[in-house]
Amino acid sequence: MSAILYSFRRCPYAMRARMALLVSGVPVELREVALGNKPPEMIAASAKATVPVLVPDKGPVIDESIDIMRWALARHDPEDWLGGEDRALIGLFDSDFKHHLDRYKYPDRHTADPIAHRDAGVSLLIPLDARLGQQHNLSRDACSITDIAIMPFIRQFAAVDQGWFYRQPLPYLQPWLARQMGSALFERAMLRVKPWVAGDPPVYLG
């Protein structure tokens, strides 16, 4: 029996989980979730009822995306992604950058000034640009879990106003993002599948 991943194609947390699972080669059944009609099987597996949720073949359910990434790579890490893990940087983007991203993208939900949060977000991207001026990826030359954990949020940030984003003085970050989004791995992770319902034949990630 393979693991089961409840996912949503456009969710940045689910994106990074799918990419780590793909690079690991661990067999996973992909169950796309319609957020307005979440399957009871997912809710029964995780009381959080938010994607991604991994139901492993053995062991407890994992419902934090970074933990799904680490679980997959602990099983098989052919590109040594864990060797380039910068936990502090990932934590900064999961907390501070995500805070500003949400208020920039959805100001009405948060009663926020989107420009202030946009500028705060950019201030966190400038040090990444400096890193990328010295090496090909965020923690070393080779891609690692650090790049893949952070990239979906930068992608989302850039997409709010692409014209503005690509006018910013981020000469190394912008092509890094383009490389990540143009990769074969990202293309595989963004496979379009219909929302799963009980009784559907299994669809496997990859």
GROMACS elastic network, one bead per residue, 0.5 to 0.9 nm:
[ bonds ]
;  ai    aj funct       b0    kb
    1    57     6  0.60388   500
    2    26     6  0.83784   500
    2    27     6  0.57153   500
    2    28     6  0.55175   500
    2    29     6  0.65052   500
    2    56     6  0.72825   500
    2    57     6  0.54924   500
    3    26     6  0.83239   500
    3    27     6  0.67047   500
    3    29     6  0.61281   500
    3    30     6  0.88184   500
    3    54     6  0.69758   500
    3    55     6  0.56346   500
    3    58     6  0.80954   500
    4    27     6  0.88257   500
    4    28     6  0.54871   500
    4    30     6  0.61537   500
    4    31     6  0.71434   500
    4    53     6  0.81161   500
    4    54     6  0.56937   500
    4    55     6  0.50323   500
    4    56     6  0.63550   500
    4    57     6  0.77906   500
    4   204     6  0.89538   500
    5    18     6  0.84176   500
    5    28     6  0.65215   500
    5    29     6  0.60575   500
    5    30     6  0.51131   500
    5    31     6  0.59167   500
    5    32     6  0.82331   500
    5    51     6  0.87410   500
    5    52     6  0.67901   500
    5    53     6  0.57367   500
    5    55     6  0.63914   500
    5    56     6  0.83345   500
    5   205     6  0.87368   500
    6    14     6  0.85067   500
    6    29     6  0.85781   500
    6    30     6  0.63696   500
    6    32     6  0.59497   500
    6    33     6  0.63973   500
    6    42     6  0.68349   500
    6    50     6  0.88800   500
    6    51     6  0.61725   500
    6    52     6  0.54723   500
    6    53     6  0.50759   500
    6    54     6  0.63917   500
    6    55     6  0.82571   500
    6   196     6  0.89770   500
    7    10     6  0.89771   500
    7    11     6  0.79009   500
    7    13     6  0.89966   500
    7    14     6  0.56409   500
    7    15     6  0.82815   500
    7    17     6  0.88377   500
    7    18     6  0.82542   500
    7    30     6  0.70581   500
    7    31     6  0.60896   500
    7    33     6  0.57762   500
    7    50     6  0.87849   500
    7    51     6  0.53072   500
    7    53     6  0.69410   500
    7    54     6  0.87316   500
    8    11     6  0.55738   500
    8    12     6  0.88169   500
    8    13     6  0.89719   500
    8    14     6  0.62267   500
    8    15     6  0.80473   500
    8    31     6  0.83819   500
    8    32     6  0.54595   500
    8    33     6  0.54534   500
    8    34     6  0.73072   500
    8    35     6  0.77343   500
    8    51     6  0.65219   500
    8    52     6  0.72903   500
    8   195     6  0.87140   500
    9    12     6  0.82627   500
    9    14     6  0.69502   500
    9    15     6  0.67665   500
    9    32     6  0.71621   500
    9    33     6  0.84545   500
    9   189     6  0.82268   500
    9   190     6  0.62481   500
    9   191     6  0.76580   500
    9   192     6  0.72205   500
    9   193     6  0.84666   500
   10    13     6  0.87994   500
   10    14     6  0.76117   500
   10    15     6  0.70866   500
   10   190     6  0.80372   500
   11    14     6  0.52332   500
   11    15     6  0.61423   500
   11    16     6  0.89019   500
   11    51     6  0.77393   500
   11    52     6  0.84244   500
   11   152     6  0.84357   500
   12    16     6  0.64051   500
   12    17     6  0.86800   500
   12   149     6  0.88473   500
   12   151     6  0.85125   500
   12   153     6  0.61912   500
   12   155     6  0.87086   500
   12   156     6  0.78049   500
   13    16     6  0.55426   500
   13    17     6  0.64397   500
   13    18     6  0.87996   500
   13    51     6  0.75298   500
   13    52     6  0.67691   500
   13    64     6  0.83461   500
   13    65     6  0.56160   500
   13    66     6  0.79931   500
   13   149     6  0.80796   500
   13   152     6  0.75634   500
   13   153     6  0.84906   500
   14    17     6  0.50621   500
   14    18     6  0.60925   500
   14    19     6  0.86192   500
   14    51     6  0.63270   500
   14    52     6  0.50288   500
   14    53     6  0.85608   500
   14    65     6  0.66028   500
   15    18     6  0.52060   500
   15    19     6  0.62372   500
   15    20     6  0.87765   500
   15    52     6  0.87690   500
   15    65     6  0.88978   500
   15   148     6  0.87699   500
   15   149     6  0.88362   500
   15   152     6  0.68566   500
   15   186     6  0.83745   500
   15   189     6  0.66326   500
   15   190     6  0.74824   500
   16    19     6  0.50911   500
   16    20     6  0.62832   500
   16    21     6  0.85909   500
   16    65     6  0.71683   500
   16    66     6  0.79241   500
   16    69     6  0.73395   500
   16   145     6  0.88244   500
   16   148     6  0.58782   500
   16   149     6  0.55982   500
   16   150     6  0.82031   500
   16   151     6  0.81548   500
   16   152     6  0.69051   500
   16   189     6  0.84891   500
   17    20     6  0.53447   500
   17    21     6  0.62137   500
   17    22     6  0.86070   500
   17    52     6  0.73495   500
   17    65     6  0.54789   500
   17    66     6  0.70200   500
   17    67     6  0.85725   500
   17    68     6  0.59458   500
   17    69     6  0.53042   500
   17    72     6  0.86918   500
   17   148     6  0.88752   500
   17   149     6  0.82158   500
   18    21     6  0.50849   500
   18    22     6  0.60385   500
   18    23     6  0.86636   500
   18    52     6  0.89255   500
   18    68     6  0.88442   500
   18    69     6  0.81012   500
   18   188     6  0.89811   500
   18   189     6  0.57650   500
   18   190     6  0.86135   500
   18   205     6  0.76931   500
   19    22     6  0.50614   500
   19    23     6  0.62199   500
   19    24     6  0.85404   500
   19    69     6  0.81952   500
   19   148     6  0.73632   500
   19   185     6  0.66651   500
   19   186     6  0.68022   500
   19   188     6  0.81431   500
   19   189     6  0.56686   500
   20    23     6  0.52413   500
   20    24     6  0.60885   500
   20    25     6  0.86508   500
   20    68     6  0.80397   500
   20    69     6  0.52099   500
   20    70     6  0.80752   500
   20    72     6  0.65350   500
   20    73     6  0.68908   500
   20    77     6  0.89746   500
   20    81     6  0.87467   500
   20   145     6  0.75690   500
   20   148     6  0.77829   500
   20   149     6  0.88943   500
   21    24     6  0.51301   500
   21    25     6  0.62815   500
   21    26     6  0.60682   500
   21    27     6  0.80180   500
   21    28     6  0.76439   500
   21    68     6  0.79796   500
   21    69     6  0.67095   500
   21    71     6  0.87688   500
   21    72     6  0.55133   500
   21    73     6  0.75100   500
   21   205     6  0.81500   500
   21   206     6  0.88989   500
   22    25     6  0.52626   500
   22    26     6  0.70481   500
   22    27     6  0.84052   500
   22    28     6  0.87089   500
   22    72     6  0.87856   500
   22   185     6  0.75208   500
   22   188     6  0.80630   500
   22   189     6  0.73548   500
   22   205     6  0.69861   500
   22   206     6  0.61380   500
   23    26     6  0.81694   500
   23    72     6  0.86919   500
   23    73     6  0.81972   500
   23    76     6  0.85146   500
   23    77     6  0.74591   500
   23    78     6  0.74967   500
   23    79     6  0.78217   500
   23   185     6  0.76102   500
   24    27     6  0.88229   500
   24    72     6  0.59646   500
   24    73     6  0.57166   500
   24    74     6  0.87012   500
   24    75     6  0.73920   500
   24    76     6  0.50746   500
   24    77     6  0.54450   500
   24    78     6  0.66516   500
   24    79     6  0.84446   500
   25    28     6  0.86774   500
   25    72     6  0.83306   500
   25    76     6  0.71523   500
   25    77     6  0.86061   500
   25    78     6  0.87478   500
   25   206     6  0.83617   500
   26    72     6  0.66540   500
   26    73     6  0.87922   500
   26    75     6  0.75419   500
   26    76     6  0.72509   500
   27   204     6  0.72775   500
   27   205     6  0.72841   500
   27   206     6  0.85598   500
   28    54     6  0.89901   500
   28    56     6  0.86411   500
   28   203     6  0.86412   500
   28   204     6  0.57140   500
   28   205     6  0.56813   500
   28   206     6  0.84877   500
   29   202     6  0.62629   500
   29   203     6  0.57001   500
   29   205     6  0.60334   500
   30   193     6  0.88378   500
   30   196     6  0.85709   500
   30   202     6  0.74353   500
   30   203     6  0.55979   500
   30   204     6  0.53109   500
   30   205     6  0.54491   500
   31   193     6  0.85125   500
   31   194     6  0.87270   500
   31   195     6  0.69821   500
   31   196     6  0.53136   500
   31   197     6  0.83069   500
   31   202     6  0.80027   500
   31   203     6  0.72652   500
   31   204     6  0.85581   500
   32   192     6  0.88448   500
   32   193     6  0.66597   500
   32   194     6  0.65651   500
   32   196     6  0.54181   500
   32   197     6  0.89429   500
   33    36     6  0.85726   500
   33    37     6  0.75783   500
   33    38     6  0.60427   500
   33    39     6  0.71324   500
   33    42     6  0.88839   500
   33    51     6  0.79602   500
   33   194     6  0.84162   500
   33   195     6  0.51914   500
   33   196     6  0.62713   500
   33   197     6  0.86951   500
   34    37     6  0.52781   500
   34    38     6  0.58034   500
   34    39     6  0.80931   500
   34   194     6  0.87008   500
   34   195     6  0.56330   500
   34   196     6  0.79643   500
   35    38     6  0.55044   500
   35    39     6  0.89910   500
   35    50     6  0.85412   500
   35    51     6  0.88268   500
   37    40     6  0.89102   500
   38    41     6  0.84767   500
   38    42     6  0.71511   500
   38    43     6  0.73774   500
   38    49     6  0.77967   500
   38    50     6  0.88935   500
   39    42     6  0.55254   500
   39    43     6  0.66973   500
   39    44     6  0.88194   500
   39   196     6  0.79295   500
   39   197     6  0.69770   500
   39   198     6  0.81422   500
   40    44     6  0.59781   500
   40    45     6  0.84933   500
   41    44     6  0.51194   500
   41    45     6  0.62406   500
   41    46     6  0.88066   500
   41   198     6  0.84705   500
   42    45     6  0.50179   500
   42    46     6  0.62109   500
   42    47     6  0.84353   500
   42    49     6  0.64940   500
   42    50     6  0.85633   500
   42    51     6  0.88021   500
   42    53     6  0.72675   500
   42    55     6  0.89615   500
   43    46     6  0.52155   500
   43    47     6  0.56599   500
   43    48     6  0.73221   500
   43    50     6  0.83316   500
   44    47     6  0.65889   500
   44    49     6  0.82295   500
   45    48     6  0.89784   500
   45    49     6  0.81347   500
   45    53     6  0.78879   500
   45    54     6  0.87567   500
   45    55     6  0.73652   500
   45    61     6  0.67953   500
   46    49     6  0.55409   500
   46    50     6  0.79682   500
   46    53     6  0.70962   500
   46    61     6  0.72727   500
   46    62     6  0.82498   500
   46    63     6  0.68412   500
   47    50     6  0.84170   500
   48    51     6  0.86266   500
   48    63     6  0.78070   500
   49    52     6  0.87532   500
   49    53     6  0.80228   500
   49    63     6  0.86839   500
   50    53     6  0.71720   500
   50    63     6  0.78095   500
   51    54     6  0.88210   500
   51    63     6  0.73322   500
   51    64     6  0.84605   500
   51    65     6  0.82553   500
   52    62     6  0.85346   500
   52    63     6  0.60860   500
   52    64     6  0.70288   500
   52    65     6  0.61872   500
   52    68     6  0.84448   500
   53    61     6  0.72228   500
   53    62     6  0.59655   500
   53    64     6  0.72435   500
   53    65     6  0.77880   500
   53    68     6  0.82332   500
   54    60     6  0.89776   500
   54    61     6  0.58332   500
   54    62     6  0.51320   500
   54    63     6  0.61891   500
   54    64     6  0.86491   500
   54    65     6  0.87490   500
   54    68     6  0.68499   500
   55    58     6  0.82072   500
   55    59     6  0.82331   500
   55    60     6  0.72305   500
   55    62     6  0.66021   500
   55    63     6  0.86042   500
   56    59     6  0.61512   500
   56    60     6  0.69558   500
   56    61     6  0.63605   500
   56    62     6  0.77703   500
   58    61     6  0.89209   500
   59    62     6  0.89682   500
   62    65     6  0.79454   500
   62    67     6  0.68052   500
   62    68     6  0.62505   500
   62    71     6  0.86873   500
   63    66     6  0.89776   500
   63    67     6  0.76049   500
   63    68     6  0.73347   500
   64    67     6  0.53380   500
   64    68     6  0.63555   500
   64    69     6  0.88883   500
   65    69     6  0.63127   500
   65    70     6  0.87459   500
   65   149     6  0.88077   500
   66    69     6  0.50243   500
   66    70     6  0.63048   500
   66    71     6  0.85855   500
   66   149     6  0.72286   500
   67    70     6  0.50320   500
   67    71     6  0.59658   500
   67    72     6  0.85590   500
   68    71     6  0.50218   500
   68    72     6  0.61971   500
   68    73     6  0.86144   500
   69    72     6  0.53440   500
   69    73     6  0.62411   500
   69    74     6  0.85323   500
   69   145     6  0.78128   500
   69   149     6  0.84102   500
   70    73     6  0.51283   500
   70    74     6  0.58562   500
   70    75     6  0.85824   500
   70    82     6  0.76384   500
   70   145     6  0.85416   500
   71    74     6  0.51867   500
   71    75     6  0.65317   500
   71    76     6  0.89742   500
   72    75     6  0.53265   500
   72    76     6  0.64926   500
   72    77     6  0.77666   500
   73    78     6  0.83163   500
   73    80     6  0.82414   500
   73    81     6  0.73761   500
   73    82     6  0.69596   500
   73   145     6  0.89836   500
   74    77     6  0.65691   500
   74    82     6  0.81507   500
   76    80     6  0.89078   500
   77    80     6  0.52017   500
   77    81     6  0.63939   500
   77    82     6  0.73506   500
   78    81     6  0.78579   500
   79    82     6  0.85563   500
   79    83     6  0.88554   500
   79   142     6  0.85346   500
   79   143     6  0.82082   500
   79   144     6  0.77779   500
   80    83     6  0.52775   500
   80    84     6  0.73077   500
   80   143     6  0.89365   500
   80   144     6  0.71540   500
   80   145     6  0.87496   500
   81    84     6  0.55884   500
   81    85     6  0.68715   500
   81   142     6  0.85036   500
   81   143     6  0.69467   500
   81   146     6  0.79277   500
   82    85     6  0.51126   500
   82    86     6  0.89024   500
   82   144     6  0.66593   500
   82   145     6  0.60388   500
   82   146     6  0.84032   500
   83    86     6  0.89830   500
   83   144     6  0.73877   500
   83   145     6  0.83739   500
   84   138     6  0.86781   500
   84   139     6  0.57755   500
   84   140     6  0.66424   500
   84   142     6  0.81977   500
   84   143     6  0.78155   500
   84   144     6  0.52071   500
   84   145     6  0.65824   500
   84   146     6  0.66665   500
   84   147     6  0.89693   500
   85    88     6  0.89300   500
   85    89     6  0.88028   500
   85    90     6  0.82869   500
   85   139     6  0.72326   500
   85   144     6  0.66323   500
   85   145     6  0.56906   500
   85   146     6  0.52820   500
   85   147     6  0.87713   500
   86    89     6  0.54920   500
   86    90     6  0.63256   500
   86    91     6  0.86353   500
   86   138     6  0.87632   500
   86   139     6  0.67462   500
   86   145     6  0.82426   500
   86   146     6  0.59325   500
   87    90     6  0.51442   500
   87    91     6  0.59903   500
   87    92     6  0.85563   500
   87   146     6  0.77162   500
   88    91     6  0.50622   500
   88    92     6  0.61652   500
   88    93     6  0.88007   500
   89    92     6  0.50501   500
   89    93     6  0.64091   500
   89    94     6  0.85963   500
   89   146     6  0.76172   500
   89   150     6  0.85919   500
   90    93     6  0.52990   500
   90    94     6  0.60783   500
   90    95     6  0.86119   500
   90   146     6  0.62902   500
   90   147     6  0.87560   500
   90   149     6  0.66600   500
   90   150     6  0.64052   500
   91    95     6  0.60991   500
   91    96     6  0.82788   500
   92    95     6  0.52983   500
   92    96     6  0.55554   500
   92    97     6  0.66429   500
   92    98     6  0.86069   500
   92   124     6  0.88948   500
   93    96     6  0.57033   500
   93    98     6  0.60251   500
   93    99     6  0.86793   500
   93   124     6  0.83070   500
   93   149     6  0.88370   500
   93   150     6  0.65538   500
   93   153     6  0.80172   500
   94    97     6  0.63773   500
   94    98     6  0.55186   500
   94    99     6  0.81200   500
   94   149     6  0.87073   500
   94   150     6  0.78040   500
   94   153     6  0.85877   500
   95    98     6  0.54437   500
   95    99     6  0.60754   500
   95   100     6  0.88849   500
   96    99     6  0.50996   500
   96   100     6  0.64948   500
   96   101     6  0.86459   500
   96   121     6  0.83099   500
   96   124     6  0.85864   500
   97   100     6  0.52607   500
   97   101     6  0.60052   500
   97   102     6  0.86363   500
   97   120     6  0.81216   500
   97   121     6  0.58093   500
   97   122     6  0.89792   500
   97   124     6  0.69582   500
   97   125     6  0.88499   500
   97   153     6  0.81659   500
   97   154     6  0.88760   500
   98   102     6  0.60722   500
   98   103     6  0.86213   500
   98   121     6  0.84943   500
   98   153     6  0.71604   500
   99   102     6  0.55240   500
   99   103     6  0.65932   500
   99   104     6  0.87891   500
   99   117     6  0.84010   500
   99   121     6  0.87956   500
  100   103     6  0.52142   500
  100   104     6  0.60175   500
  100   105     6  0.85110   500
  100   114     6  0.84692   500
  100   116     6  0.85747   500
  100   118     6  0.67531   500
  100   119     6  0.87508   500
  100   120     6  0.66409   500
  100   121     6  0.57430   500
  101   104     6  0.50824   500
  101   105     6  0.59724   500
  101   106     6  0.82042   500
  101   114     6  0.89164   500
  101   117     6  0.69896   500
  101   118     6  0.71114   500
  101   121     6  0.66573   500
  101   153     6  0.77623   500
  101   154     6  0.86822   500
  101   156     6  0.79741   500
  101   157     6  0.60997   500
  102   105     6  0.52537   500
  102   106     6  0.56166   500
  102   107     6  0.74602   500
  102   109     6  0.87983   500
  102   110     6  0.81079   500
  102   117     6  0.85865   500
  102   157     6  0.88823   500
  103   106     6  0.51911   500
  103   108     6  0.81231   500
  103   109     6  0.77601   500
  103   110     6  0.60715   500
  103   111     6  0.80276   500
  103   112     6  0.58561   500
  103   113     6  0.73585   500
  103   114     6  0.59566   500
  103   117     6  0.61848   500
  103   118     6  0.81609   500
  104   107     6  0.57082   500
  104   112     6  0.76835   500
  104   113     6  0.73501   500
  104   115     6  0.67677   500
  104   116     6  0.78953   500
  104   117     6  0.53087   500
  104   118     6  0.54253   500
  104   121     6  0.85085   500
  104   157     6  0.81106   500
  104   160     6  0.81298   500
  105   108     6  0.89422   500
  105   114     6  0.71445   500
  105   118     6  0.85750   500
  105   156     6  0.85459   500
  105   157     6  0.75005   500
  105   160     6  0.62929   500
  106   109     6  0.55716   500
  106   110     6  0.68221   500
  106   111     6  0.87018   500
  106   112     6  0.82508   500
  106   114     6  0.78727   500
  107   110     6  0.52792   500
  107   111     6  0.56049   500
  107   113     6  0.63956   500
  107   114     6  0.56115   500
  108   111     6  0.50624   500
  108   112     6  0.67312   500
  108   113     6  0.89279   500
  109   112     6  0.79053   500
  110   113     6  0.88415   500
  112   115     6  0.88701   500
  112   116     6  0.83377   500
  112   117     6  0.79247   500
  113   116     6  0.55399   500
  113   117     6  0.65764   500
  113   118     6  0.87307   500
  114   117     6  0.51844   500
  114   118     6  0.59187   500
  114   119     6  0.85594   500
  115   119     6  0.61008   500
  115   120     6  0.84863   500
  116   119     6  0.52493   500
  116   120     6  0.62188   500
  116   121     6  0.86461   500
  117   121     6  0.60301   500
  117   122     6  0.85923   500
  118   121     6  0.50782   500
  118   122     6  0.63230   500
  118   123     6  0.87570   500
  118   157     6  0.83456   500
  119   122     6  0.51006   500
  119   123     6  0.63005   500
  119   124     6  0.89383   500
  120   123     6  0.51322   500
  120   124     6  0.67864   500
  121   124     6  0.53413   500
  121   125     6  0.66106   500
  121   157     6  0.82267   500
  122   126     6  0.63380   500
  122   165     6  0.89671   500
  122   168     6  0.86084   500
  123   126     6  0.54977   500
  123   127     6  0.76844   500
  124   127     6  0.63024   500
  124   128     6  0.73496   500
  125   128     6  0.51510   500
  125   129     6  0.63548   500
  125   130     6  0.88676   500
  125   154     6  0.84610   500
  125   170     6  0.79881   500
  125   173     6  0.78666   500
  126   129     6  0.50748   500
  126   130     6  0.64524   500
  126   131     6  0.88532   500
  126   169     6  0.83666   500
  126   170     6  0.68417   500
  126   173     6  0.84135   500
  127   131     6  0.63381   500
  127   132     6  0.87071   500
  128   131     6  0.50262   500
  128   132     6  0.62236   500
  128   133     6  0.86345   500
  128   138     6  0.68295   500
  128   170     6  0.88888   500
  128   172     6  0.85338   500
  128   173     6  0.68781   500
  129   132     6  0.50626   500
  129   133     6  0.62669   500
  129   138     6  0.87731   500
  129   169     6  0.88991   500
  129   170     6  0.58009   500
  129   171     6  0.71091   500
  129   172     6  0.53459   500
  129   174     6  0.83781   500
  130   133     6  0.50824   500
  130   134     6  0.69367   500
  130   170     6  0.86062   500
  130   172     6  0.76410   500
  130   173     6  0.84632   500
  131   134     6  0.54016   500
  131   135     6  0.64332   500
  131   136     6  0.85498   500
  131   137     6  0.78140   500
  131   138     6  0.62275   500
  131   139     6  0.78817   500
  131   172     6  0.85766   500
  131   173     6  0.89455   500
  132   135     6  0.50387   500
  132   136     6  0.57664   500
  132   137     6  0.58760   500
  132   138     6  0.61281   500
  132   139     6  0.87667   500
  132   140     6  0.89871   500
  132   141     6  0.89311   500
  132   172     6  0.56027   500
  132   173     6  0.65504   500
  132   176     6  0.78303   500
  133   136     6  0.76390   500
  133   171     6  0.83644   500
  133   172     6  0.58923   500
  133   173     6  0.84900   500
  134   137     6  0.87716   500
  134   141     6  0.89011   500
  135   138     6  0.72398   500
  135   139     6  0.78926   500
  135   140     6  0.60248   500
  135   141     6  0.51828   500
  135   142     6  0.87598   500
  136   139     6  0.86389   500
  136   140     6  0.67124   500
  136   142     6  0.68413   500
  136   143     6  0.80522   500
  136   172     6  0.89089   500
  136   176     6  0.78633   500
  137   140     6  0.54585   500
  137   141     6  0.50619   500
  137   142     6  0.61858   500
  137   143     6  0.58207   500
  137   144     6  0.79311   500
  137   146     6  0.88115   500
  137   147     6  0.68459   500
  137   176     6  0.73865   500
  138   141     6  0.76442   500
  138   142     6  0.87194   500
  138   143     6  0.77383   500
  138   144     6  0.80929   500
  138   146     6  0.67492   500
  138   147     6  0.59434   500
  139   142     6  0.81404   500
  139   143     6  0.80494   500
  139   144     6  0.74267   500
  139   146     6  0.68329   500
  139   147     6  0.77659   500
  140   143     6  0.72189   500
  140   144     6  0.79070   500
  141   144     6  0.89531   500
  143   146     6  0.78409   500
  143   147     6  0.62734   500
  143   148     6  0.78465   500
  144   147     6  0.55796   500
  144   148     6  0.66724   500
  144   149     6  0.86972   500
  145   148     6  0.51590   500
  145   149     6  0.57951   500
  145   150     6  0.84775   500
  146   149     6  0.52727   500
  146   150     6  0.62847   500
  146   151     6  0.84452   500
  147   150     6  0.54494   500
  147   151     6  0.57795   500
  147   180     6  0.85014   500
  148   151     6  0.53052   500
  148   152     6  0.72305   500
  148   180     6  0.82187   500
  149   152     6  0.70863   500
  149   153     6  0.83457   500
  150   153     6  0.58427   500
  150   154     6  0.67010   500
  150   155     6  0.89254   500
  151   154     6  0.51611   500
  151   155     6  0.60434   500
  151   156     6  0.86199   500
  151   177     6  0.69846   500
  151   180     6  0.74530   500
  151   181     6  0.85855   500
  152   156     6  0.62404   500
  152   157     6  0.86739   500
  152   181     6  0.89365   500
  153   156     6  0.50034   500
  153   157     6  0.61453   500
  153   158     6  0.86025   500
  154   158     6  0.60718   500
  154   159     6  0.85123   500
  154   177     6  0.77208   500
  155   158     6  0.52078   500
  155   159     6  0.62013   500
  155   177     6  0.70615   500
  155   181     6  0.80915   500
  156   159     6  0.51424   500
  156   160     6  0.67311   500
  157   160     6  0.57073   500
  157   161     6  0.79594   500
  157   162     6  0.86693   500
  157   165     6  0.82916   500
  158   161     6  0.61999   500
  158   162     6  0.54040   500
  158   163     6  0.87165   500
  158   164     6  0.83126   500
  158   165     6  0.55499   500
  158   166     6  0.79445   500
  159   162     6  0.52063   500
  159   163     6  0.89367   500
  159   165     6  0.80705   500
  160   164     6  0.88722   500
  160   165     6  0.84255   500
  161   164     6  0.54801   500
  161   165     6  0.62064   500
  161   166     6  0.87889   500
  162   166     6  0.60805   500
  162   167     6  0.85478   500
  163   166     6  0.55265   500
  163   167     6  0.64713   500
  164   167     6  0.52462   500
  164   168     6  0.67716   500
  165   168     6  0.55095   500
  165   169     6  0.89140   500
  165   170     6  0.87095   500
  165   174     6  0.85788   500
  166   169     6  0.79883   500
  166   170     6  0.78334   500
  166   171     6  0.89322   500
  166   174     6  0.70413   500
  167   170     6  0.82643   500
  168   171     6  0.81742   500
  169   172     6  0.88876   500
  170   173     6  0.53738   500
  170   174     6  0.60173   500
  170   175     6  0.88924   500
  171   174     6  0.58937   500
  171   175     6  0.71406   500
  172   175     6  0.58105   500
  172   176     6  0.62616   500
  172   177     6  0.87943   500
  173   177     6  0.61099   500
  173   178     6  0.86311   500
  174   177     6  0.52181   500
  174   178     6  0.63373   500
  174   179     6  0.87572   500
  175   179     6  0.60691   500
  175   180     6  0.85600   500
  176   179     6  0.51058   500
  176   180     6  0.62830   500
  176   181     6  0.86838   500
  177   180     6  0.51197   500
  177   181     6  0.61519   500
  177   182     6  0.84354   500
  178   181     6  0.51580   500
  178   182     6  0.59039   500
  178   183     6  0.85264   500
  179   182     6  0.50479   500
  179   183     6  0.60690   500
  180   183     6  0.53457   500
  180   184     6  0.88376   500
  180   185     6  0.84356   500
  180   186     6  0.69385   500
  181   184     6  0.85500   500
  181   185     6  0.87196   500
  181   186     6  0.59557   500
  181   187     6  0.76555   500
  182   185     6  0.84731   500
  182   186     6  0.69055   500
  182   187     6  0.72536   500
  183   186     6  0.53268   500
  183   187     6  0.64209   500
  183   188     6  0.88032   500
  184   187     6  0.50374   500
  184   188     6  0.62411   500
  184   189     6  0.86327   500
  185   188     6  0.51860   500
  185   189     6  0.61990   500
  185   190     6  0.87422   500
  186   190     6  0.62249   500
  187   190     6  0.52506   500
  187   191     6  0.68367   500
  188   191     6  0.55874   500
  188   205     6  0.82665   500
  188   206     6  0.61500   500
  189   192     6  0.89866   500
  189   205     6  0.77729   500
  189   206     6  0.73028   500
  191   205     6  0.84331   500
  191   206     6  0.83165   500
  193   196     6  0.83538   500
  193   203     6  0.83106   500
  196   199     6  0.86136   500
  196   200     6  0.66237   500
  196   202     6  0.88841   500
  197   200     6  0.58965   500
  198   201     6  0.87702   500
  199   202     6  0.87465   500
  200   203     6  0.86272   500
